[in-house]
Amino acid sequence: MKTRKWLAYPYLMWMIAFIVIPLLLIIYYGFTNEAGSFTLENIILIGDPIFKNALWLSLQLSIISTLICLILAYPLALILRNMNLKSSSFVVIIFILPMWMNSLLRTLAWQNILENTGILNRLLTFFHLPTISVI
């Protein structure tokens, strides 16, 4: 059992790096001005009609998308639970496959950035620096 605890640490580090630290940065920039001193001006600006409308629209869209996900996923989870499927079942693979899209898209993005005619080498060429062959 103790060895399984160690498996959570990479995910914990990932969460700290990509969830906790960005949230702390948002809070920091929300309560400081350009000079870095404490201010409430940024928070008061939420009351501005433009920002209030953007905040309201963002909240509406997040609530709607959460409800749609719950309405679609909950019955599907109940159906899968009652089907007594094995882990190698084709139906399970069909449901897991869309979750791999994030990894696939990230891989394709890195390929476009790092290829010989990619963004990185174009940027290096723009600054008259030697190009690199990463892929």
Chimera marker file (.cmm) of the C-alpha trace (Angstrom):
<marker_set name="trace">
<marker id="1" x="0.000" y="0.000" z="0.000" r="1" g="1" b="0" radius="0.5"/>
<marker id="2" x="2.807" y="2.424" z="0.771" r="1" g="1" b="0" radius="0.5"/>
<marker id="3" x="4.214" y="2.121" z="-2.731" r="1" g="1" b="0" radius="0.5"/>
<marker id="4" x="0.885" y="3.189" z="-4.223" r="1" g="1" b="0" radius="0.5"/>
<marker id="5" x="1.026" y="6.493" z="-2.342" r="1" g="1" b="0" radius="0.5"/>
<marker id="6" x="4.105" y="7.460" z="-4.337" r="1" g="1" b="0" radius="0.5"/>
<marker id="7" x="2.100" y="7.152" z="-7.538" r="1" g="1" b="0" radius="0.5"/>
<marker id="8" x="0.061" y="10.200" z="-6.522" r="1" g="1" b="0" radius="0.5"/>
<marker id="9" x="3.048" y="12.531" z="-6.184" r="1" g="1" b="0" radius="0.5"/>
<marker id="10" x="3.566" y="13.264" z="-9.905" r="1" g="1" b="0" radius="0.5"/>
<marker id="11" x="-0.114" y="14.179" z="-10.204" r="1" g="1" b="0" radius="0.5"/>
<marker id="12" x="0.161" y="16.301" z="-7.056" r="1" g="1" b="0" radius="0.5"/>
<marker id="13" x="3.139" y="18.168" z="-8.527" r="1" g="1" b="0" radius="0.5"/>
<marker id="14" x="1.199" y="18.612" z="-11.784" r="1" g="1" b="0" radius="0.5"/>
<marker id="15" x="-1.763" y="20.078" z="-9.898" r="1" g="1" b="0" radius="0.5"/>
<marker id="16" x="0.460" y="22.452" z="-7.951" r="1" g="1" b="0" radius="0.5"/>
<marker id="17" x="2.273" y="23.600" z="-11.092" r="1" g="1" b="0" radius="0.5"/>
<marker id="18" x="-0.756" y="24.056" z="-13.331" r="1" g="1" b="0" radius="0.5"/>
<marker id="19" x="-3.661" y="24.763" z="-10.964" r="1" g="1" b="0" radius="0.5"/>
<marker id="20" x="-2.465" y="26.166" z="-7.647" r="1" g="1" b="0" radius="0.5"/>
<marker id="21" x="0.340" y="28.430" z="-8.891" r="1" g="1" b="0" radius="0.5"/>
<marker id="22" x="-1.757" y="30.019" z="-11.696" r="1" g="1" b="0" radius="0.5"/>
<marker id="23" x="-4.603" y="30.648" z="-9.227" r="1" g="1" b="0" radius="0.5"/>
<marker id="24" x="-2.187" y="32.298" z="-6.810" r="1" g="1" b="0" radius="0.5"/>
<marker id="25" x="-0.871" y="34.468" z="-9.642" r="1" g="1" b="0" radius="0.5"/>
<marker id="26" x="-4.418" y="35.518" z="-10.547" r="1" g="1" b="0" radius="0.5"/>
<marker id="27" x="-5.065" y="36.475" z="-6.928" r="1" g="1" b="0" radius="0.5"/>
<marker id="28" x="-1.769" y="38.369" z="-6.760" r="1" g="1" b="0" radius="0.5"/>
<marker id="29" x="-2.454" y="40.353" z="-9.933" r="1" g="1" b="0" radius="0.5"/>
<marker id="30" x="-6.043" y="40.944" z="-8.837" r="1" g="1" b="0" radius="0.5"/>
<marker id="31" x="-4.930" y="42.707" z="-5.657" r="1" g="1" b="0" radius="0.5"/>
<marker id="32" x="-1.854" y="44.578" z="-6.908" r="1" g="1" b="0" radius="0.5"/>
<marker id="33" x="-1.337" y="47.451" z="-9.320" r="1" g="1" b="0" radius="0.5"/>
<marker id="34" x="1.378" y="47.933" z="-11.941" r="1" g="1" b="0" radius="0.5"/>
<marker id="35" x="3.853" y="49.060" z="-9.282" r="1" g="1" b="0" radius="0.5"/>
<marker id="36" x="3.216" y="45.913" z="-7.249" r="1" g="1" b="0" radius="0.5"/>
<marker id="37" x="1.514" y="47.584" z="-4.309" r="1" g="1" b="0" radius="0.5"/>
<marker id="38" x="-1.782" y="46.439" z="-2.780" r="1" g="1" b="0" radius="0.5"/>
<marker id="39" x="-4.940" y="47.872" z="-4.335" r="1" g="1" b="0" radius="0.5"/>
<marker id="40" x="-8.625" y="47.075" z="-4.660" r="1" g="1" b="0" radius="0.5"/>
<marker id="41" x="-9.040" y="48.930" z="-7.975" r="1" g="1" b="0" radius="0.5"/>
<marker id="42" x="-8.944" y="45.735" z="-10.017" r="1" g="1" b="0" radius="0.5"/>
<marker id="43" x="-11.642" y="44.161" z="-7.861" r="1" g="1" b="0" radius="0.5"/>
<marker id="44" x="-13.813" y="47.292" z="-8.010" r="1" g="1" b="0" radius="0.5"/>
<marker id="45" x="-13.570" y="47.215" z="-11.832" r="1" g="1" b="0" radius="0.5"/>
<marker id="46" x="-15.703" y="44.058" z="-11.783" r="1" g="1" b="0" radius="0.5"/>
<marker id="47" x="-18.662" y="46.390" z="-11.191" r="1" g="1" b="0" radius="0.5"/>
<marker id="48" x="-17.995" y="48.133" z="-14.512" r="1" g="1" b="0" radius="0.5"/>
<marker id="49" x="-20.825" y="47.184" z="-16.928" r="1" g="1" b="0" radius="0.5"/>
<marker id="50" x="-18.473" y="45.747" z="-19.554" r="1" g="1" b="0" radius="0.5"/>
<marker id="51" x="-16.687" y="43.471" z="-17.092" r="1" g="1" b="0" radius="0.5"/>
<marker id="52" x="-19.921" y="42.606" z="-15.295" r="1" g="1" b="0" radius="0.5"/>
<marker id="53" x="-21.480" y="41.443" z="-18.571" r="1" g="1" b="0" radius="0.5"/>
<marker id="54" x="-18.407" y="39.365" z="-19.409" r="1" g="1" b="0" radius="0.5"/>
<marker id="55" x="-18.403" y="37.804" z="-15.934" r="1" g="1" b="0" radius="0.5"/>
<marker id="56" x="-22.136" y="37.053" z="-16.121" r="1" g="1" b="0" radius="0.5"/>
<marker id="57" x="-21.798" y="35.462" z="-19.589" r="1" g="1" b="0" radius="0.5"/>
<marker id="58" x="-18.854" y="33.383" z="-18.399" r="1" g="1" b="0" radius="0.5"/>
<marker id="59" x="-20.795" y="32.139" z="-15.383" r="1" g="1" b="0" radius="0.5"/>
<marker id="60" x="-23.849" y="31.326" z="-17.518" r="1" g="1" b="0" radius="0.5"/>
<marker id="61" x="-21.787" y="29.345" z="-20.030" r="1" g="1" b="0" radius="0.5"/>
<marker id="62" x="-19.977" y="27.432" z="-17.291" r="1" g="1" b="0" radius="0.5"/>
<marker id="63" x="-23.232" y="26.493" z="-15.555" r="1" g="1" b="0" radius="0.5"/>
<marker id="64" x="-24.854" y="25.431" z="-18.843" r="1" g="1" b="0" radius="0.5"/>
<marker id="65" x="-21.861" y="23.310" z="-19.882" r="1" g="1" b="0" radius="0.5"/>
<marker id="66" x="-21.681" y="21.699" z="-16.432" r="1" g="1" b="0" radius="0.5"/>
<marker id="67" x="-25.369" y="20.804" z="-16.554" r="1" g="1" b="0" radius="0.5"/>
<marker id="68" x="-25.064" y="19.372" z="-20.073" r="1" g="1" b="0" radius="0.5"/>
<marker id="69" x="-22.096" y="17.236" z="-19.001" r="1" g="1" b="0" radius="0.5"/>
<marker id="70" x="-23.996" y="15.968" z="-15.957" r="1" g="1" b="0" radius="0.5"/>
<marker id="71" x="-27.132" y="15.231" z="-17.962" r="1" g="1" b="0" radius="0.5"/>
<marker id="72" x="-25.147" y="13.264" z="-20.552" r="1" g="1" b="0" radius="0.5"/>
<marker id="73" x="-22.567" y="11.582" z="-18.328" r="1" g="1" b="0" radius="0.5"/>
<marker id="74" x="-24.582" y="10.438" z="-15.325" r="1" g="1" b="0" radius="0.5"/>
<marker id="75" x="-27.024" y="8.155" z="-17.179" r="1" g="1" b="0" radius="0.5"/>
<marker id="76" x="-24.152" y="6.876" z="-19.299" r="1" g="1" b="0" radius="0.5"/>
<marker id="77" x="-22.182" y="5.984" z="-16.165" r="1" g="1" b="0" radius="0.5"/>
<marker id="78" x="-25.198" y="4.144" z="-14.769" r="1" g="1" b="0" radius="0.5"/>
<marker id="79" x="-25.604" y="2.203" z="-18.019" r="1" g="1" b="0" radius="0.5"/>
<marker id="80" x="-21.917" y="1.257" z="-18.060" r="1" g="1" b="0" radius="0.5"/>
<marker id="81" x="-22.053" y="0.175" z="-14.423" r="1" g="1" b="0" radius="0.5"/>
<marker id="82" x="-24.975" y="-2.142" z="-15.111" r="1" g="1" b="0" radius="0.5"/>
<marker id="83" x="-23.430" y="-3.696" z="-18.236" r="1" g="1" b="0" radius="0.5"/>
<marker id="84" x="-20.735" y="-5.667" z="-16.296" r="1" g="1" b="0" radius="0.5"/>
<marker id="85" x="-18.088" y="-4.917" z="-18.916" r="1" g="1" b="0" radius="0.5"/>
<marker id="86" x="-14.553" y="-6.208" z="-18.842" r="1" g="1" b="0" radius="0.5"/>
<marker id="87" x="-11.747" y="-3.640" z="-18.958" r="1" g="1" b="0" radius="0.5"/>
<marker id="88" x="-10.820" y="-4.687" z="-22.514" r="1" g="1" b="0" radius="0.5"/>
<marker id="89" x="-14.338" y="-4.341" z="-23.842" r="1" g="1" b="0" radius="0.5"/>
<marker id="90" x="-14.883" y="-2.424" z="-27.057" r="1" g="1" b="0" radius="0.5"/>
<marker id="91" x="-17.574" y="-0.282" z="-25.432" r="1" g="1" b="0" radius="0.5"/>
<marker id="92" x="-15.142" y="0.874" z="-22.734" r="1" g="1" b="0" radius="0.5"/>
<marker id="93" x="-12.576" y="1.788" z="-25.391" r="1" g="1" b="0" radius="0.5"/>
<marker id="94" x="-15.193" y="3.844" z="-27.267" r="1" g="1" b="0" radius="0.5"/>
<marker id="95" x="-15.863" y="5.862" z="-24.102" r="1" g="1" b="0" radius="0.5"/>
<marker id="96" x="-12.194" y="6.304" z="-23.210" r="1" g="1" b="0" radius="0.5"/>
<marker id="97" x="-11.044" y="7.250" z="-26.730" r="1" g="1" b="0" radius="0.5"/>
<marker id="98" x="-12.300" y="10.879" z="-26.645" r="1" g="1" b="0" radius="0.5"/>
<marker id="99" x="-10.237" y="11.471" z="-23.511" r="1" g="1" b="0" radius="0.5"/>
<marker id="100" x="-7.107" y="10.797" z="-25.559" r="1" g="1" b="0" radius="0.5"/>
<marker id="101" x="-7.859" y="13.718" z="-27.875" r="1" g="1" b="0" radius="0.5"/>
<marker id="102" x="-6.203" y="16.182" z="-25.509" r="1" g="1" b="0" radius="0.5"/>
<marker id="103" x="-2.966" y="14.211" z="-25.644" r="1" g="1" b="0" radius="0.5"/>
<marker id="104" x="-3.196" y="13.860" z="-29.415" r="1" g="1" b="0" radius="0.5"/>
<marker id="105" x="-3.791" y="17.573" z="-29.952" r="1" g="1" b="0" radius="0.5"/>
<marker id="106" x="-0.925" y="18.478" z="-27.636" r="1" g="1" b="0" radius="0.5"/>
<marker id="107" x="1.393" y="16.130" z="-29.528" r="1" g="1" b="0" radius="0.5"/>
<marker id="108" x="0.400" y="17.646" z="-32.872" r="1" g="1" b="0" radius="0.5"/>
<marker id="109" x="0.908" y="21.158" z="-31.492" r="1" g="1" b="0" radius="0.5"/>
<marker id="110" x="4.422" y="20.313" z="-30.291" r="1" g="1" b="0" radius="0.5"/>
<marker id="111" x="5.146" y="18.766" z="-33.680" r="1" g="1" b="0" radius="0.5"/>
<marker id="112" x="4.125" y="22.004" z="-35.420" r="1" g="1" b="0" radius="0.5"/>
<marker id="113" x="6.283" y="24.034" z="-33.060" r="1" g="1" b="0" radius="0.5"/>
<marker id="114" x="9.408" y="21.863" z="-33.218" r="1" g="1" b="0" radius="0.5"/>
<marker id="115" x="9.535" y="20.638" z="-36.825" r="1" g="1" b="0" radius="0.5"/>
<marker id="116" x="12.193" y="21.955" z="-39.216" r="1" g="1" b="0" radius="0.5"/>
<marker id="117" x="9.777" y="24.454" z="-40.782" r="1" g="1" b="0" radius="0.5"/>
<marker id="118" x="7.949" y="25.055" z="-37.509" r="1" g="1" b="0" radius="0.5"/>
<marker id="119" x="7.318" y="28.145" z="-35.442" r="1" g="1" b="0" radius="0.5"/>
<marker id="120" x="10.492" y="27.792" z="-33.387" r="1" g="1" b="0" radius="0.5"/>
<marker id="121" x="12.804" y="27.675" z="-36.390" r="1" g="1" b="0" radius="0.5"/>
<marker id="122" x="10.924" y="30.514" z="-38.095" r="1" g="1" b="0" radius="0.5"/>
<marker id="123" x="11.389" y="32.611" z="-34.971" r="1" g="1" b="0" radius="0.5"/>
<marker id="124" x="15.100" y="31.769" z="-34.871" r="1" g="1" b="0" radius="0.5"/>
<marker id="125" x="15.408" y="32.673" z="-38.562" r="1" g="1" b="0" radius="0.5"/>
<marker id="126" x="13.615" y="35.973" z="-37.942" r="1" g="1" b="0" radius="0.5"/>
<marker id="127" x="16.224" y="36.891" z="-35.303" r="1" g="1" b="0" radius="0.5"/>
<marker id="128" x="19.048" y="35.712" z="-37.616" r="1" g="1" b="0" radius="0.5"/>
<marker id="129" x="19.970" y="32.851" z="-35.290" r="1" g="1" b="0" radius="0.5"/>
<marker id="130" x="20.930" y="29.340" z="-36.441" r="1" g="1" b="0" radius="0.5"/>
<marker id="131" x="18.032" y="26.935" z="-36.745" r="1" g="1" b="0" radius="0.5"/>
<marker id="132" x="17.891" y="23.690" z="-34.780" r="1" g="1" b="0" radius="0.5"/>
<marker id="133" x="16.687" y="20.241" z="-35.722" r="1" g="1" b="0" radius="0.5"/>
<marker id="134" x="14.678" y="18.981" z="-32.763" r="1" g="1" b="0" radius="0.5"/>
<marker id="135" x="12.465" y="16.418" z="-34.474" r="1" g="1" b="0" radius="0.5"/>
<link id1="1" id2="2" r="1" g="1" b="0" radius="0.2"/>
<link id1="2" id2="3" r="1" g="1" b="0" radius="0.2"/>
<link id1="3" id2="4" r="1" g="1" b="0" radius="0.2"/>
<link id1="4" id2="5" r="1" g="1" b="0" radius="0.2"/>
<link id1="5" id2="6" r="1" g="1" b="0" radius="0.2"/>
<link id1="6" id2="7" r="1" g="1" b="0" radius="0.2"/>
<link id1="7" id2="8" r="1" g="1" b="0" radius="0.2"/>
<link id1="8" id2="9" r="1" g="1" b="0" radius="0.2"/>
<link id1="9" id2="10" r="1" g="1" b="0" radius="0.2"/>
<link id1="10" id2="11" r="1" g="1" b="0" radius="0.2"/>
<link id1="11" id2="12" r="1" g="1" b="0" radius="0.2"/>
<link id1="12" id2="13" r="1" g="1" b="0" radius="0.2"/>
<link id1="13" id2="14" r="1" g="1" b="0" radius="0.2"/>
<link id1="14" id2="15" r="1" g="1" b="0" radius="0.2"/>
<link id1="15" id2="16" r="1" g="1" b="0" radius="0.2"/>
<link id1="16" id2="17" r="1" g="1" b="0" radius="0.2"/>
<link id1="17" id2="18" r="1" g="1" b="0" radius="0.2"/>
<link id1="18" id2="19" r="1" g="1" b="0" radius="0.2"/>
<link id1="19" id2="20" r="1" g="1" b="0" radius="0.2"/>
<link id1="20" id2="21" r="1" g="1" b="0" radius="0.2"/>
<link id1="21" id2="22" r="1" g="1" b="0" radius="0.2"/>
<link id1="22" id2="23" r="1" g="1" b="0" radius="0.2"/>
<link id1="23" id2="24" r="1" g="1" b="0" radius="0.2"/>
<link id1="24" id2="25" r="1" g="1" b="0" radius="0.2"/>
<link id1="25" id2="26" r="1" g="1" b="0" radius="0.2"/>
<link id1="26" id2="27" r="1" g="1" b="0" radius="0.2"/>
<link id1="27" id2="28" r="1" g="1" b="0" radius="0.2"/>
<link id1="28" id2="29" r="1" g="1" b="0" radius="0.2"/>
<link id1="29" id2="30" r="1" g="1" b="0" radius="0.2"/>
<link id1="30" id2="31" r="1" g="1" b="0" radius="0.2"/>
<link id1="31" id2="32" r="1" g="1" b="0" radius="0.2"/>
<link id1="32" id2="33" r="1" g="1" b="0" radius="0.2"/>
<link id1="33" id2="34" r="1" g="1" b="0" radius="0.2"/>
<link id1="34" id2="35" r="1" g="1" b="0" radius="0.2"/>
<link id1="35" id2="36" r="1" g="1" b="0" radius="0.2"/>
<link id1="36" id2="37" r="1" g="1" b="0" radius="0.2"/>
<link id1="37" id2="38" r="1" g="1" b="0" radius="0.2"/>
<link id1="38" id2="39" r="1" g="1" b="0" radius="0.2"/>
<link id1="39" id2="40" r="1" g="1" b="0" radius="0.2"/>
<link id1="40" id2="41" r="1" g="1" b="0" radius="0.2"/>
<link id1="41" id2="42" r="1" g="1" b="0" radius="0.2"/>
<link id1="42" id2="43" r="1" g="1" b="0" radius="0.2"/>
<link id1="43" id2="44" r="1" g="1" b="0" radius="0.2"/>
<link id1="44" id2="45" r="1" g="1" b="0" radius="0.2"/>
<link id1="45" id2="46" r="1" g="1" b="0" radius="0.2"/>
<link id1="46" id2="47" r="1" g="1" b="0" radius="0.2"/>
<link id1="47" id2="48" r="1" g="1" b="0" radius="0.2"/>
<link id1="48" id2="49" r="1" g="1" b="0" radius="0.2"/>
<link id1="49" id2="50" r="1" g="1" b="0" radius="0.2"/>
<link id1="50" id2="51" r="1" g="1" b="0" radius="0.2"/>
<link id1="51" id2="52" r="1" g="1" b="0" radius="0.2"/>
<link id1="52" id2="53" r="1" g="1" b="0" radius="0.2"/>
<link id1="53" id2="54" r="1" g="1" b="0" radius="0.2"/>
<link id1="54" id2="55" r="1" g="1" b="0" radius="0.2"/>
<link id1="55" id2="56" r="1" g="1" b="0" radius="0.2"/>
<link id1="56" id2="57" r="1" g="1" b="0" radius="0.2"/>
<link id1="57" id2="58" r="1" g="1" b="0" radius="0.2"/>
<link id1="58" id2="59" r="1" g="1" b="0" radius="0.2"/>
<link id1="59" id2="60" r="1" g="1" b="0" radius="0.2"/>
<link id1="60" id2="61" r="1" g="1" b="0" radius="0.2"/>
<link id1="61" id2="62" r="1" g="1" b="0" radius="0.2"/>
<link id1="62" id2="63" r="1" g="1" b="0" radius="0.2"/>
<link id1="63" id2="64" r="1" g="1" b="0" radius="0.2"/>
<link id1="64" id2="65" r="1" g="1" b="0" radius="0.2"/>
<link id1="65" id2="66" r="1" g="1" b="0" radius="0.2"/>
<link id1="66" id2="67" r="1" g="1" b="0" radius="0.2"/>
<link id1="67" id2="68" r="1" g="1" b="0" radius="0.2"/>
<link id1="68" id2="69" r="1" g="1" b="0" radius="0.2"/>
<link id1="69" id2="70" r="1" g="1" b="0" radius="0.2"/>
<link id1="70" id2="71" r="1" g="1" b="0" radius="0.2"/>
<link id1="71" id2="72" r="1" g="1" b="0" radius="0.2"/>
<link id1="72" id2="73" r="1" g="1" b="0" radius="0.2"/>
<link id1="73" id2="74" r="1" g="1" b="0" radius="0.2"/>
<link id1="74" id2="75" r="1" g="1" b="0" radius="0.2"/>
<link id1="75" id2="76" r="1" g="1" b="0" radius="0.2"/>
<link id1="76" id2="77" r="1" g="1" b="0" radius="0.2"/>
<link id1="77" id2="78" r="1" g="1" b="0" radius="0.2"/>
<link id1="78" id2="79" r="1" g="1" b="0" radius="0.2"/>
<link id1="79" id2="80" r="1" g="1" b="0" radius="0.2"/>
<link id1="80" id2="81" r="1" g="1" b="0" radius="0.2"/>
<link id1="81" id2="82" r="1" g="1" b="0" radius="0.2"/>
<link id1="82" id2="83" r="1" g="1" b="0" radius="0.2"/>
<link id1="83" id2="84" r="1" g="1" b="0" radius="0.2"/>
<link id1="84" id2="85" r="1" g="1" b="0" radius="0.2"/>
<link id1="85" id2="86" r="1" g="1" b="0" radius="0.2"/>
<link id1="86" id2="87" r="1" g="1" b="0" radius="0.2"/>
<link id1="87" id2="88" r="1" g="1" b="0" radius="0.2"/>
<link id1="88" id2="89" r="1" g="1" b="0" radius="0.2"/>
<link id1="89" id2="90" r="1" g="1" b="0" radius="0.2"/>
<link id1="90" id2="91" r="1" g="1" b="0" radius="0.2"/>
<link id1="91" id2="92" r="1" g="1" b="0" radius="0.2"/>
<link id1="92" id2="93" r="1" g="1" b="0" radius="0.2"/>
<link id1="93" id2="94" r="1" g="1" b="0" radius="0.2"/>
<link id1="94" id2="95" r="1" g="1" b="0" radius="0.2"/>
<link id1="95" id2="96" r="1" g="1" b="0" radius="0.2"/>
<link id1="96" id2="97" r="1" g="1" b="0" radius="0.2"/>
<link id1="97" id2="98" r="1" g="1" b="0" radius="0.2"/>
<link id1="98" id2="99" r="1" g="1" b="0" radius="0.2"/>
<link id1="99" id2="100" r="1" g="1" b="0" radius="0.2"/>
<link id1="100" id2="101" r="1" g="1" b="0" radius="0.2"/>
<link id1="101" id2="102" r="1" g="1" b="0" radius="0.2"/>
<link id1="102" id2="103" r="1" g="1" b="0" radius="0.2"/>
<link id1="103" id2="104" r="1" g="1" b="0" radius="0.2"/>
<link id1="104" id2="105" r="1" g="1" b="0" radius="0.2"/>
<link id1="105" id2="106" r="1" g="1" b="0" radius="0.2"/>
<link id1="106" id2="107" r="1" g="1" b="0" radius="0.2"/>
<link id1="107" id2="108" r="1" g="1" b="0" radius="0.2"/>
<link id1="108" id2="109" r="1" g="1" b="0" radius="0.2"/>
<link id1="109" id2="110" r="1" g="1" b="0" radius="0.2"/>
<link id1="110" id2="111" r="1" g="1" b="0" radius="0.2"/>
<link id1="111" id2="112" r="1" g="1" b="0" radius="0.2"/>
<link id1="112" id2="113" r="1" g="1" b="0" radius="0.2"/>
<link id1="113" id2="114" r="1" g="1" b="0" radius="0.2"/>
<link id1="114" id2="115" r="1" g="1" b="0" radius="0.2"/>
<link id1="115" id2="116" r="1" g="1" b="0" radius="0.2"/>
<link id1="116" id2="117" r="1" g="1" b="0" radius="0.2"/>
<link id1="117" id2="118" r="1" g="1" b="0" radius="0.2"/>
<link id1="118" id2="119" r="1" g="1" b="0" radius="0.2"/>
<link id1="119" id2="120" r="1" g="1" b="0" radius="0.2"/>
<link id1="120" id2="121" r="1" g="1" b="0" radius="0.2"/>
<link id1="121" id2="122" r="1" g="1" b="0" radius="0.2"/>
<link id1="122" id2="123" r="1" g="1" b="0" radius="0.2"/>
<link id1="123" id2="124" r="1" g="1" b="0" radius="0.2"/>
<link id1="124" id2="125" r="1" g="1" b="0" radius="0.2"/>
<link id1="125" id2="126" r="1" g="1" b="0" radius="0.2"/>
<link id1="126" id2="127" r="1" g="1" b="0" radius="0.2"/>
<link id1="127" id2="128" r="1" g="1" b="0" radius="0.2"/>
<link id1="128" id2="129" r="1" g="1" b="0" radius="0.2"/>
<link id1="129" id2="130" r="1" g="1" b="0" radius="0.2"/>
<link id1="130" id2="131" r="1" g="1" b="0" radius="0.2"/>
<link id1="131" id2="132" r="1" g="1" b="0" radius="0.2"/>
<link id1="132" id2="133" r="1" g="1" b="0" radius="0.2"/>
<link id1="133" id2="134" r="1" g="1" b="0" radius="0.2"/>
<link id1="134" id2="135" r="1" g="1" b="0" radius="0.2"/>
</marker_set>
